[in-house]
Amino acid sequence: MIQELADRAVVGGVADEPDRPVVVFDHVSLAFDDKVILKDVSFTLLSGRTKIILGASGAGKSITLKILLGLLKPDSGAVWVNGQRTDELAEEDMMEVRANLGMVFQEGALFDSLTVRENVGYRLYEETDMPLDDVDRRVEEVLGFVGLAEFAERMPSALSGGQRRRVAIARAMAAKPQILLYDEATTGLDPMTAMTVDDEIIKLRDIEEVSSILVTHQLRDAFYIATHAAVRQGNGDVRIVPADREKERESEFLMLRDGLIIFEGDAETLRRSKDEYLKTFLS
Amino acid sequence: MIALIEDWLKRASLDVQEYVRLLGATARGMVTQPIYRHDIIEQFDAIGVASLTVVLLTGFFTGAVLALQSGLTLDQFGARPVVGRLVSASMIKELGPVLTGLMLSGRVGSGIAAELGSMVVTDQISALRALGTDPIRKLVVPRVLAGVLMAPVLTVVSDFVGIVGGWIVARYQLQVATGLYWSSIWQALYMQDIWMGLIKPFVLGFVIVTIACHVGLRTTGGTQGVGKSTTEAVVAGSVGVIAVDFFVTRVLISLMY
C-alpha cells in the first residue's frame, strides 16, 4: 500500500494534484544505542492535507520531522518526499529536496545576528539568484501575511515569543514550499498568542494550499487547527471559521507512543476512541 | 576500569574521526561552490581587525619585559648593548607566534565555540540545513580562512610592537643607544628566523580555529554545554598552540638550519 502511494507520488508528479501523496514514511525505524525512538512507523501525507502528530515528550515526534527533513537518517525503512526517496540521499542532494520543505522549529530557531527581514528572506537572499527587489517584495508579502510587516528591521531578540514563532513561519513559507513542518510551534506560548499562530497555520493550509505536518502535545491547538478553516471573504479579508465535517476529515491525527503509532484517524474518531491511553492523554 | 578506558578510547577515536571529517569537508568547501564571500570578509574583520588591540598590548608588554629581564642578565656579561638582538630573536622566532596564538585561542577560539555552540543548542544549525545551507561552508570555511590568513598578519604586528616595546625599555631604562639597539637587531636577523616566524602562525591559526569549530559544532546539553565547549576550545586550542609550535619548530629547524 505504502509502496503504491510512493509510486503514485512519482508518477503523479504534479505539485497541485489533489490527494497526491507528498510524504510517505514506509516502515521507518530508528534507535540511538539501545533506546528505540521510532519502530516501524508508516504514514502518508496527501497534498493539501494536514497530519497532526501527537504524543508525550520523548515519543519520537520531533525525530520524525528531522528524518523527513533529512537531518537524521533512519536505521531502516524508506522515506519519500514529493516522489523522491530521501533516506538514501547524500547531504548535497538533500538540499534540492529541502527547497520544497519549510520547517518551523521549536522556539523559532531564528538567526540571532540577522534582522527579521534577513531571517525571513534568508533562503532567497543566500541560496537563490532571485533579484534583491523581488526578494524584498516577497519578504514584505510574507511578513504582511503573518501580520509583522512593521517589524522587518528589528532583531529577533527584540520580539516576543509569539512574534518569533510567526517570523519563523514567515521564514519557512518565504520560498513557497509545498510542505510545511511545524515542530511544537505553539509550545510555551500563552493561549491568545498560540491561537494567532494556529490561525497562521490554518491560513497557510487553506489559503496557500500548503500540505503540513504538525508536531505538538498541545491538544487545544491541535483540535483547533483540525476543526477550523480559513475562508477568504468578498473584501479579500481572511476569516477563521469552524470547519464542516468534510473539511475536518482533511486533518488527520497520528498518535505516537514509545516510537509506535497507536492511533491514526480524524478528530472525531480520536475523540470517540475507547483506548485507555488515548483517553488519559486527551483528558 | 578496563571498561572505562575502553569507553574513553572509543570516544577519543570518534572525536578524532569527526575532526578529520570536518577538515575534509572544510577543504572541499574552500575549493567548490557555493562560497559565501560576505561571511569571509566579515570573519576577516571579526578575527583579524578585532583582535588587533589584544595582540598589540600583549606584544608590546612582552617585548618590554623581555628587554627588562634580559638587560639584568646581559649586564653580568657586559653584553647590555646586544639586548635588541635577544628581544628581536625571541619575539620573531618564538614569542610573537606563540603569544599571538594563545591570545587568539582565548579571544577567537572561545568566541567561535560559544557562537557555534549556541547555534547548535538553539537549532539554528538545523535551521540552516533546513534552509538549504551547508553549515560547514557558511560558518566553518570563512572562519578557517580568516584564522589561517590573519594569524600571520597579527604575528608580524605583535613582533614589531614587541621590538618597539623592547626599544623603549632599552633606551630609557637600560640607557642603550637607539642606533645600537636597532643595528644589533639588523645584524642578528637571519632569513631563516623570519621564515620560521611567518610559517608558524599559519599552522597555529589553522589549529586554533578548526579546534574551536569542531568543539562548537558538537556541543550538547543546552547553555551549560555551551559553557563547557567554550572552556574546552580555549584549553584544547592553547595546549594545541604550544604542542604544535614544538613540532613545527622541530621540523623547520631540520629543514632550514
Interface residues (C-beta under 8 A of the other chain):
Chain A: K66 L69 G70 L71 E91 E92 M95 R98 A99 L101 G102 M103 F105 Q106 E107 A109 L110 F111 D112 Y122 R123 E126 E127 R171
Chain B: P34 Y36 S118 T122 D123 Q124 S126 A127 R129 A130 L131 G132 T133 D134 K138
